[in-house]
Amino acid sequence: MIDNIYRTASNMTLELRRQESIARNIAGATVPGYKQEFMVSDSFKSQLENAGANPLEQVTGTDSGKTCVDFSQGVMKDTGRKLDFALTGDAFFQVSGADGKLMYTRNGAFHISKDGNLETSEGYTVNGQGGNLTFSSTDILNNIEITSDGLLRVLQPDTGTMRDIGKLKIVKIDQKDNLDRLTASYFADTGRKANVADAVSGQYEVLSGYLEMANSSPMSQMSNMVQSARDFEMGQKLLKMLGDRFTQEIRTFTK
């Protein structure tokens, strides 16, 4: 009996964690490049359905639950903005923070800083294959091109020709499950177990004037939240039934 009470309470705690994960998916649904989370575990509903006629005796415990990330590609949105880039294929943009920490993202909403460097909207430096991607004050910034493999070019006013700025640092990550999520759209290989390497041209494509939207649907996530709340409510009812039976057994034993 005590074991069943503990297991039920444990399942309820797990369901709360599931709701937190769903809430992050709802919040991230408007963030370019966001990858939705999901939890790997049995829900109350499946456990109770499998319990049959004796749910009080058949409810089993669950593992602590693992939060995983769905790295499938989101829908491409046409923004028409020259410095909005989207990736197709299994690849990530590499950026670095002020402390030099390397991060990986599918969010290609970039801009040019006052120093002429290509940056993310958060101010992270967008890495190039040979260092920073820096524009000069004479570059015609409304005439920027990028090749499918990530080579940036800008028009020179004096010659009327395109100048190579540099190639975006685009990487492939073999062990994405080993990445640590830092924010909605940024990941890091903190433990250096993700096997990060330069992406091979032809296995990805850079699109200019597009952003990859989140692969999380607000409607489906709201539906998941409702189901999780119902599962939690089932757990509350079961916990009360177990508690009532336990109290009754104690009273019978002490008579």
N, C-alpha and C positions, 0 to 999 in steps of 0.2 A: 504493500500500500504506500509506504513512504517513498519507494522507488518511483511509483507511478506519479505521485504528487511532484516529485523532483523533476521527472522527465517532462511532465506537462508544463511546469513553470519554465523549464529550459526551452521548450518549444515556443512558448509565448515570447520569451526574450529574443529568440531567433526571428520571430515574426515582426517584432519591433525593428530589428536590424534590417529586415527586408523592406519595411516601410521607409526607413531612412534612405536606403538605396534608391527606392522608387522616387522619393522626394528629390534626390539629386538628379535623377533622370528628367523629371519635370522641369527643374530649374535650368538644366543644361540644354533643353530642347531648342532654345533660341541662340545657342552659342555655336558659331561655325566650328566644324571639326570635332564637336563633342561626340564621344563614344559612350553609349549607354552601358550601365552596369546590370548584372543579374546575379542572383544568388543560387548556388547549387545546394539544394537540400529538399527534403520532403516537406510539404505543407501539412497543416492540420487536416485539411480536407481529405488528402490522399490517405493519411494515416487512419482517420476515422472510417473512411470507406472500406479500407482493408481490414478493419477491426471486426466487422460483422456484427453479430448480435451482442457481443460483450465488450463494448468500448472501454469500460472501466478496467478490465483486466488485460486488454490487448494493446493499449497504447504503448508504443515503444519510444525510446529516446531518439534523439537525432544528433548528428554531428554538429559542430559549432557553426557550420555553414561557411562556404567560401564565396567571397565576392569576386566575380570575374568581370572582365570587360569584353564587350562585343565590338571587335574592330572592323566589322563589315562597313563597306563604303556607304556614305550618305548621298543624298540627292545633290546634284550640282545646280547652283543658282547663278543665273546670269546677272552680274552687277554692272557690267560695262566699265568698271573702274580698272585702270591700267595696273595698279599695284595690288589688286586682288588676284591671288593665285590659288589654284586648286590642283590637287594631285589625283591622278587615277592610278590604280595598281597598288601594290604592297610597298608603300614608301612613306617617309616622314620628312618634314623640314627639320633641320637642326638649327637651334638658336642657343644663345648663351646669355646668362644673367650678368649683373654687374660684378658678381663674385667669380665669374668664369664658369659657373656651373652649366653643364650641357643639358639641354632639354629637347624634347621631340614633340612635334605637333602636326596636326593636319589643318590647323587654322592658318590660312595664308592671307589674312587681312593685314597687309604691311603698309608702311609709310616711310617717308624719308625724314630723318631727324634734322635738326638745325645744323648739325655737323656734317650732313650729307650722307650719313650711314643709313642703310636699309634696316628698319626696326619693325617689331611687332607693335600692336596697339598698347601693349603693357610696357613698352620701352626696352624689350629684350633685343639684343643684336642678332640679326639674321645672319647666320654663318655662310660664307662662301667657301669654295674648294681651296682658295688660296688666302683666306682671311676675310676681313670686312668687305662688304659690297658698298663702295663709296662713290657718290656722284659729286661732280664739281658744280660750282656756282654758274658756270656758263652752259651747262647741259640743258637742253630743251626737254623739260621733264614731262611735258604733255605728249611726248613722242618717244615712248619706251616700248621696246619689244622684248619678248622672251621666246627662246626656242623650246621645242617640246622636251628637251633634256635639261632645261633650266639655265641656259646661258642668257644673261641680261645684256641688252644693248640700248644705247641712248643716242639720239641725234645730236651731232655737233653743228653749231650754227655757222662756224667759219668755213667748214668744208662741205657741209650738207651730207656728210656720210655718218654711218652708225659706228659708235665706239663701243667696244666690249667692256662692260663693267666687271664681269666675272660670272662664274657659274655657281648657282645655289648649291649648298651642301645638302644633298638629299641622301638619306640613308635607308637601308632595309634592316629590319629587326626580326631576327629569327625566333627568339624566345620572348614574345611580347607579354606572356603571363608573368615574367619576372620584372616587368617595369613597375615603377612606383608612380601612382597618380599624384601629381602635385596640385593641380587645379583642374577646372573643368576640361580644358583642352591641352594641358601640358603634362608630359611624362618624363621621368628620369630613370636612368639605369644605375641606381644607387649602389646596388650590390655587384655591378659589373657581371651580371649573369645573363643578360638579354641578347648577347651576341650581335652587337651593332656593327654594321659595315656599310661602305659606300654602296648605294643602289646602282645597279647596272643599267646603262642606257638601253631603252627598248623594253624594259620591264615596268616602266612607269611613264607617265606623260604629265607635263606641267601645262595647265590651261590658264591663260591670262584673261582677266575680266570675269572670272568665276570664283565662287566660294563653295566649298563643300559644306552642306548643312549637317546638323546633328542627325545621327541615325536613330534618334529617339522620338517617338510620336507622343505628343501630349495626351491624345485621346486614349491610346492603348495603355499608357502609364497610369492614367486616372482609373481605367478599368482594373488594372493590376492592384492599385491602391485600395479600391473598393473590395476586391476579393481578399486581399490580405487582412483588411479590417474585419471582414466576416470570419476569416479563419481564426483571428485573434479572439473574436467574440465566442467562437466555439470552444476555444481553449479556456476562456474564463468560465463558461458553463460547466465544462468538464472538471475544472479545478474545484469548483464549488461542490459538485457531486462527489468528488473524491474526498474533499474535506468533510462533508456531511457524513459520509460513510465511515471515515476514520474516527470522527467524534463519536458516532454511534458504537463502534467497536470498542473504543476506550471505556465508554459508559457501561457496556455489557461486561467487559473484563473486570471492572472495578466494583461490580455489584457483589 
